[in-house]
Amino acid sequence: MNSELIWVLCMLVGAIYLFITNKVRMDVVALGIVILFVLSGTLTLPEALAGFSDPNVILIAALFVVGEGLVRTGIAYQVGDALVKVAGSSETRLLVLLMVAVATLGAVMSSTGVVAIFIPVVLSVANRMGIPAGRLMMPLGFAGLISGMMTLVATPPNMVVNSELMRHGIQGFGFFGFTPMGVLILGLGVLYMLLMRNHLVREGEEGKGKQAGRSTMRDLIRDYRLAGRARRLAIRPDSPLIGQTLDELQLRARYGANVIGLERWRKFRRVMVTVSGVTEFQAKDVLLIDMSDPEVDIREFCSEARLEPMILRGEYFSDQAREVGMAEVALIPESRLLGKSIREVAFRTHYGLSVVGIRRGGEALTGKLVDEPLQMGDSLLVVGNWSLIRQLQVKIRDFLLLGLPAEVDEMAPARSQAIHALICLGVMIALMVTDPVPNVIAALIACLLMGKFRCIDMESAYKSIHWPTLLLIVGMLPFALALQKTGGVDLIVGGLISAVGDMGPRVMLASLFVLCAAIGLFISNTATAVLMAPIALGTAQQMGVSPYPFAMTIAIAASAAFMTPVSSPVNTLVLGPGNYKFVDFIRIGVPFTLLVMVVSVIAIPWFFPF
């Protein structure tokens, strides 16, 4: 073992230690590795920075953007709604559909994002069905991990392994090359969870899996006594409101009618329009109105303004939660709003939102609120566009945003562009399957189309990219090259061959799976794939067999992070809502990981012969 190899191994051990202890951010560790390799002379500058030019880094970034487009257009949430509707009151049907839906969505977008989307859906359904959330949360998390085994672009480790194949001059996997194994393991996971669901919740903890500390819009409606105040009124063609602005009409001052939203026909569909003082009303507009004055006769108001009552589902626009947001704010001691009324403050003009409720001393005020002077300790309930509500987080000079209701997780600001997002996704998949252009170009085309059709804006696109993941790949890729240059890969491969090489390729696959899964307990699955892919391909070369089953084994093992709640962000997400403990993942995850290993060792050679 030469001195350079000893230095590389010491750096590797140091990096793993920092990953485990989490004392330093993983992306910072990765960049430090790049610097140390150059300063030590182990790698040249172009070699150390080669990760920045790796097409897979750009591909992964583009896929984050595509996934965000699916979220912003509401497609992911619509899948969740359909799932709840089809499942009905059957827990078995819900579990099966939940795992299939999550695995399918996760095949084309971030598994972490998919699981985050479904957590509030699962909590709501669990509460409605009267079952502990823990019976569904771990199946949700496992399905998120299995989704990484469904397609080539489902998770970064798949693309890392594929890139290593091509770097060795071997043709990579196709877009659906992972799908047969993914479907097989998904079926195994569904059966396993159906059998183990009674063990997912410890005795005496029934009903403890509900989400705590997060208000919903229904909670706010109750606390501010808004029930019965909402109206949905259409403007008739002969209405005197047509052609006039909200400021000109003074509907709130005259009738106590606060217009908080407006539905308008555009391109053969009804869309939600943000209302301001200069909004001009048109025929057939549908007004979402808060009638704060109980003394106003709604029938007389509709007759005078030529408005037609429309059906309103849900309590106080709760069914329009994806378009109409709601949040609670509290006045701070230095606020400029103290002593002034909502009318004097011109709240809608300055913030684009309507104040529909005031609580003072823990009690909701009633009657006309527009002229009520605001006092220290008052909390205000504001209603309007979700993006404007989020902007209140930086308006700390006047008040403090107390929190956003759980419905904010379902916000889909580009919902009207859902069909275009599906077209963009279809174009990307078609290009990847037919292979007329490289995968990274197909993903970039999809990103540009998402922007063209306003499924996503530039700010959201940049924010959607998980930069630590990209920097981790950039920093870990030089490790694989350094191990190869210093003879580390040959040393590890030689050790594996000496230990189990005589027992046949299937035993070698099992050994690589165990080694990969064990390393994955301590460092990210992406970093694990970067380290293990060249070892697997080197082993296949030494044994004189096909590299494909070895590459596939590493990809599957890297995604099989079922054993601890910290081995994957997906597991960490469901830990709290499911009311799990660390030992629960070991108790359920270790047997399932062993099952996945056995199935992989048996099935992978069927799909990819030695």
Stockholm file with secondary structure:
# STOCKHOLM 1.0

chainA/1-610         MNSELIWVLCMLVGAIYLFITNKVRMDVVALGIVILFVLSGTLTLPEALAGFSDPNVILIAALFVVGEGLVRTGIAYQVGDALVKVAGSSETRLLVLLMVAVATLGAVMSSTGVVAIFIPVVLSVANRMGIPAGRLMMPLGFAGLISGMMTLVATPPNMVVNSELMRHGIQGFGFFGFTPMGVLILGLGVLYMLLMRNHLVREGEEGKGKQAGRSTMRDLIRDYRLAGRARRLAIRPDSPLIGQTLDELQLRARYGANVIGLERWRKFRRVMVTVSGVTEFQAKDVLLIDMSDPEVDIREFCSEARLEPMILRGEYFSDQAREVGMAEVALIPESRLLGKSIREVAFRTHYGLSVVGIRRGGEALTGKLVDEPLQMGDSLLVVGNWSLIRQLQVKIRDFLLLGLPAEVDEMAPARSQAIHALICLGVMIALMVTDPVPNVIAALIACLLMGKFRCIDMESAYKSIHWPTLLLIVGMLPFALALQKTGGVDLIVGGLISAVGDMGPRVMLASLFVLCAAIGLFISNTATAVLMAPIALGTAQQMGVSPYPFAMTIAIAASAAFMTPVSSPVNTLVLGPGNYKFVDFIRIGVPFTLLVMVVSVIAIPWFFPF
#=GR chainA/1-610 SS CCHHHHHHHHHHHHHHHHHHHCSSCHHHHHHHHHHHHHHHTSSCHHHHTGGGGCHHHHHHHHHHHHHHHHHHTTHHHHHHHHHHHHHTTCHHHHHHHHHHHHHHHHTTSCHHHHHHHHHHHHHHHHHHHTCCTHHHHHHHHHHHHHHTTSSTTSSHHHHHHHHHHHHTTCCCCCTTTTHHHHHHHHHHHHHHHHHHGGGSSCTTCTTTTSCCSCCCHHHHHHHTTCTTCEEEEEECTTCTTTTCBHHHHTHHHHHCEEEEEEEEEETTEEEEECCCTTCBCCTTCEEEEEECCTTSCHHHHHHHHTEEECCCCSSTTGGGTTTSEEEEEEECTTCTTTTCCHHHHTHHHHHSCEEEEEEETTEECCSCCTTCCCCTTCEEEEEECHHHHHHGGGCTTTEEEEECCGGGGGCCTTGGGHHHHHHHHHHHHHHHHHCSSCHHHHHHHHHHHHHHTTSSCHHHHHHHSCHHHHHHHHHHHHHHHHHHHTTHHHHHHHHHHHHHGGGCHHHHHHHHHHHHHHHTTTSCHHHHHHHHHHHHHHHHHHHTSCSHHHHHHHHHHHHCCCSCTTSSHHHHHHHTTTTCCHHHHHHHHHHHHHHHHHHHHHHHHHHSCC
#=GC SS_cons         CCHHHHHHHHHHHHHHHHHHHCSSCHHHHHHHHHHHHHHHTSSCHHHHTGGGGCHHHHHHHHHHHHHHHHHHTTHHHHHHHHHHHHHTTCHHHHHHHHHHHHHHHHTTSCHHHHHHHHHHHHHHHHHHHTCCTHHHHHHHHHHHHHHTTSSTTSSHHHHHHHHHHHHTTCCCCCTTTTHHHHHHHHHHHHHHHHHHGGGSSCTTCTTTTSCCSCCCHHHHHHHTTCTTCEEEEEECTTCTTTTCBHHHHTHHHHHCEEEEEEEEEETTEEEEECCCTTCBCCTTCEEEEEECCTTSCHHHHHHHHTEEECCCCSSTTGGGTTTSEEEEEEECTTCTTTTCCHHHHTHHHHHSCEEEEEEETTEECCSCCTTCCCCTTCEEEEEECHHHHHHGGGCTTTEEEEECCGGGGGCCTTGGGHHHHHHHHHHHHHHHHHCSSCHHHHHHHHHHHHHHTTSSCHHHHHHHSCHHHHHHHHHHHHHHHHHHHTTHHHHHHHHHHHHHGGGCHHHHHHHHHHHHHHHTTTSCHHHHHHHHHHHHHHHHHHHTSCSHHHHHHHHHHHHCCCSCTTSSHHHHHHHTTTTCCHHHHHHHHHHHHHHHHHHHHHHHHHHSCC
//
